[in-house]
Amino acid sequence: MTSIEVTTAFIGMINAHSLDGLYELMTEDHTFVDGEGTVTQGRKTMGDAWLIYFSMMPDYLIIAERILAQKNIVGIFGKASGTYTSDGKVKPENKWQVPASWLAVIRDDKVAHWQVYADNDTVRRIIAKEQEYSKTS
C-alpha cells in the first residue's frame, strides 16, 4: 500500500471506531502525540487510549479535506468533530468541530507515528462545563 492508502485506512478505522482495525494498522512501537503535545507510546497503550476516547466522544470523526505525502510522511488537513459525554448520553450542546491537521509517519504499511495539531480549547470548555454541572447536580 502507498503511504496515503495506509493513512486513509487508518482514518477510516478511527471514523469507524474500530479498535481491532486501529490495532492492526499501528506499529508495535507506535507513537501518538495529541494536540497538547502529550506523547503516548506503544500499540497496546494507544489501543487502550482509543477505547477511552471513543467512550468520551462516541461520534468522533476526522474529516480529511486534503492529504499530501512525501514518501512515508503524510500530512492530513481538515476538521475533527465529536460530542463529549461523561455518562453515555449524547447532548447536542456538547457537539464540537475544530479545524485540525495530522502528521502520519508510515513504516511497513503501518502507522508508526500519529500527531494531531488542533486547538482543543472548545473541547476543554465543554468538558469543564460538564464536570461543573455534574458537581452541582
BALOBA-1460 file (C-alpha; in Angstrom, 3 decimals):
// residues 137
<rec num="1" residu="m" x="0.000" y="0.000" z="0.000"/>
<rec num="2" residu="t" x="1.072" y="3.596" z="-0.508"/>
<rec num="3" residu="s" x="1.553" y="5.903" z="2.466"/>
<rec num="4" residu="i" x="-1.669" y="7.713" z="1.546"/>
<rec num="5" residu="e" x="-3.593" y="4.416" z="1.360"/>
<rec num="6" residu="v" x="-2.335" y="3.381" z="4.813"/>
<rec num="7" residu="t" x="-3.244" y="6.805" z="6.193"/>
<rec num="8" residu="t" x="-6.740" y="6.824" z="4.713"/>
<rec num="9" residu="a" x="-7.296" y="3.279" z="6.013"/>
<rec num="10" residu="f" x="-6.193" y="4.463" z="9.480"/>
<rec num="11" residu="i" x="-8.590" y="7.423" z="9.316"/>
<rec num="12" residu="g" x="-11.316" y="5.006" z="8.225"/>
<rec num="13" residu="m" x="-10.670" y="2.849" z="11.306"/>
<rec num="14" residu="i" x="-10.778" y="5.942" z="13.538"/>
<rec num="15" residu="n" x="-14.053" y="7.068" z="11.980"/>
<rec num="16" residu="a" x="-15.490" y="3.539" z="12.330"/>
<rec num="17" residu="h" x="-14.213" y="3.406" z="15.941"/>
<rec num="18" residu="s" x="-12.655" y="0.054" z="15.040"/>
<rec num="19" residu="l" x="-10.187" y="-0.801" z="17.777"/>
<rec num="20" residu="d" x="-9.194" y="-4.020" z="16.004"/>
<rec num="21" residu="g" x="-8.596" y="-2.119" z="12.763"/>
<rec num="22" residu="l" x="-6.544" y="0.549" z="14.508"/>
<rec num="23" residu="y" x="-4.531" y="-2.079" z="16.342"/>
<rec num="24" residu="e" x="-3.717" y="-3.822" z="13.062"/>
<rec num="25" residu="l" x="-2.586" y="-0.563" z="11.442"/>
<rec num="26" residu="m" x="-0.310" y="0.618" z="14.284"/>
<rec num="27" residu="t" x="3.302" y="-0.463" z="14.612"/>
<rec num="28" residu="e" x="4.254" y="-2.158" z="17.873"/>
<rec num="29" residu="d" x="6.235" y="0.972" z="18.854"/>
<rec num="30" residu="h" x="3.505" y="3.364" z="17.631"/>
<rec num="31" residu="t" x="3.774" y="6.918" z="18.938"/>
<rec num="32" residu="f" x="0.762" y="9.218" z="19.334"/>
<rec num="33" residu="v" x="1.102" y="12.928" z="20.075"/>
<rec num="34" residu="d" x="-2.071" y="14.827" z="20.954"/>
<rec num="35" residu="g" x="-2.838" y="18.499" z="20.350"/>
<rec num="36" residu="e" x="-1.348" y="19.387" z="23.732"/>
<rec num="37" residu="g" x="1.942" y="17.675" z="22.925"/>
<rec num="38" residu="t" x="1.333" y="14.705" z="25.236"/>
<rec num="39" residu="v" x="3.056" y="11.582" z="23.926"/>
<rec num="40" residu="t" x="1.605" y="8.080" z="24.214"/>
<rec num="41" residu="q" x="3.930" y="5.248" z="23.268"/>
<rec num="42" residu="g" x="3.108" y="1.699" z="22.190"/>
<rec num="43" residu="r" x="0.331" y="-0.032" z="20.266"/>
<rec num="44" residu="k" x="-1.265" y="-1.656" z="23.332"/>
<rec num="45" residu="t" x="-1.259" y="1.597" z="25.334"/>
<rec num="46" residu="m" x="-2.678" y="3.533" z="22.407"/>
<rec num="47" residu="g" x="-5.362" y="0.918" z="21.782"/>
<rec num="48" residu="d" x="-6.482" y="1.362" z="25.393"/>
<rec num="49" residu="a" x="-6.398" y="5.147" z="24.953"/>
<rec num="50" residu="w" x="-8.584" y="4.978" z="21.825"/>
<rec num="51" residu="l" x="-11.116" y="2.863" z="23.741"/>
<rec num="52" residu="i" x="-11.371" y="5.549" z="26.442"/>
<rec num="53" residu="y" x="-11.507" y="8.379" z="23.884"/>
<rec num="54" residu="f" x="-14.280" y="6.726" z="21.864"/>
<rec num="55" residu="s" x="-16.337" y="6.296" z="25.048"/>
<rec num="56" residu="m" x="-15.942" y="10.035" z="25.757"/>
<rec num="57" residu="m" x="-16.528" y="11.053" z="22.104"/>
<rec num="58" residu="p" x="-18.865" y="8.364" z="20.702"/>
<rec num="59" residu="d" x="-19.269" y="10.155" z="17.370"/>
<rec num="60" residu="y" x="-15.663" y="11.338" z="16.916"/>
<rec num="61" residu="l" x="-14.911" y="11.889" z="13.253"/>
<rec num="62" residu="i" x="-11.985" y="13.049" z="11.147"/>
<rec num="63" residu="i" x="-12.944" y="14.947" z="8.001"/>
<rec num="64" residu="a" x="-9.895" y="14.836" z="5.730"/>
<rec num="65" residu="e" x="-10.132" y="17.608" z="3.168"/>
<rec num="66" residu="r" x="-6.591" y="17.380" z="1.793"/>
<rec num="67" residu="i" x="-3.903" y="14.728" z="2.078"/>
<rec num="68" residu="l" x="-0.329" y="15.267" z="0.956"/>
<rec num="69" residu="a" x="2.540" y="12.800" z="1.054"/>
<rec num="70" residu="q" x="6.260" y="12.806" z="0.615"/>
<rec num="71" residu="k" x="7.477" y="9.213" z="0.675"/>
<rec num="72" residu="n" x="6.450" y="7.853" z="4.106"/>
<rec num="73" residu="i" x="5.431" y="11.214" z="5.627"/>
<rec num="74" residu="v" x="1.761" y="12.177" z="5.232"/>
<rec num="75" residu="g" x="0.021" y="15.442" z="6.114"/>
<rec num="76" residu="i" x="-3.744" y="15.497" z="6.574"/>
<rec num="77" residu="f" x="-5.700" y="18.747" z="6.694"/>
<rec num="78" residu="g" x="-9.348" y="19.121" z="7.600"/>
<rec num="79" residu="k" x="-11.590" y="19.051" z="10.653"/>
<rec num="80" residu="a" x="-12.236" y="16.941" z="13.705"/>
<rec num="81" residu="s" x="-15.651" y="16.721" z="15.312"/>
<rec num="82" residu="g" x="-17.424" y="14.870" z="18.055"/>
<rec num="83" residu="t" x="-19.723" y="15.133" z="21.032"/>
<rec num="84" residu="y" x="-18.368" y="14.877" z="24.554"/>
<rec num="85" residu="t" x="-20.179" y="12.653" z="27.037"/>
<rec num="86" residu="s" x="-19.251" y="11.611" z="30.534"/>
<rec num="87" residu="d" x="-22.324" y="9.445" z="31.101"/>
<rec num="88" residu="g" x="-23.040" y="7.948" z="27.679"/>
<rec num="89" residu="k" x="-25.777" y="10.484" z="26.934"/>
<rec num="90" residu="v" x="-25.002" y="12.486" z="23.794"/>
<rec num="91" residu="k" x="-26.220" y="16.049" z="24.284"/>
<rec num="92" residu="p" x="-26.395" y="18.399" z="21.274"/>
<rec num="93" residu="e" x="-24.871" y="21.248" z="23.300"/>
<rec num="94" residu="n" x="-21.690" y="19.170" z="23.741"/>
<rec num="95" residu="k" x="-21.100" y="18.860" z="19.981"/>
<rec num="96" residu="w" x="-17.904" y="20.416" z="18.670"/>
<rec num="97" residu="q" x="-15.942" y="20.796" z="15.444"/>
<rec num="98" residu="v" x="-12.465" y="22.290" z="15.053"/>
<rec num="99" residu="p" x="-10.009" y="22.786" z="12.220"/>
<rec num="100" residu="a" x="-7.261" y="20.201" z="12.562"/>
<rec num="101" residu="s" x="-4.322" y="18.619" z="10.849"/>
<rec num="102" residu="w" x="-2.442" y="15.392" z="11.418"/>
<rec num="103" residu="l" x="1.016" y="14.093" z="10.652"/>
<rec num="104" residu="a" x="1.477" y="10.399" z="9.923"/>
<rec num="105" residu="v" x="4.726" y="8.510" z="9.543"/>
<rec num="106" residu="i" x="4.256" y="5.198" z="7.772"/>
<rec num="107" residu="r" x="6.564" y="2.203" z="8.183"/>
<rec num="108" residu="d" x="5.985" y="-1.262" z="6.705"/>
<rec num="109" residu="d" x="2.366" y="-0.437" z="5.769"/>
<rec num="110" residu="k" x="1.554" y="0.636" z="9.331"/>
<rec num="111" residu="v" x="1.297" y="3.953" z="11.165"/>
<rec num="112" residu="a" x="4.417" y="4.416" z="13.298"/>
<rec num="113" residu="h" x="3.618" y="7.999" z="14.337"/>
<rec num="114" residu="w" x="0.300" y="9.893" z="14.501"/>
<rec num="115" residu="q" x="0.323" y="13.507" z="15.616"/>
<rec num="116" residu="v" x="-2.646" y="15.830" z="15.992"/>
<rec num="117" residu="y" x="-2.476" y="19.595" z="15.517"/>
<rec num="118" residu="a" x="-5.662" y="21.255" z="16.763"/>
<rec num="119" residu="d" x="-6.803" y="23.943" z="19.146"/>
<rec num="120" residu="n" x="-8.762" y="21.895" z="21.663"/>
<rec num="121" residu="d" x="-9.932" y="24.847" z="23.732"/>
<rec num="122" residu="t" x="-13.538" y="24.317" z="22.589"/>
<rec num="123" residu="v" x="-13.449" y="20.698" z="23.764"/>
<rec num="124" residu="r" x="-11.796" y="21.648" z="27.080"/>
<rec num="125" residu="r" x="-14.552" y="24.217" z="27.745"/>
<rec num="126" residu="i" x="-17.283" y="21.636" z="27.082"/>
<rec num="127" residu="i" x="-15.611" y="19.105" z="29.386"/>
<rec num="128" residu="a" x="-15.141" y="21.708" z="32.141"/>
<rec num="129" residu="k" x="-18.791" y="22.792" z="31.852"/>
<rec num="130" residu="e" x="-19.993" y="19.191" z="32.091"/>
<rec num="131" residu="q" x="-17.753" y="18.464" z="35.072"/>
<rec num="132" residu="e" x="-19.017" y="21.578" z="36.849"/>
<rec num="133" residu="y" x="-22.611" y="20.590" z="36.087"/>
<rec num="134" residu="s" x="-22.089" y="17.075" z="37.460"/>
<rec num="135" residu="k" x="-20.681" y="18.518" z="40.708"/>
<rec num="136" residu="t" x="-23.782" y="20.666" z="41.253"/>
<rec num="137" residu="s" x="-26.411" y="18.077" z="40.335"/>
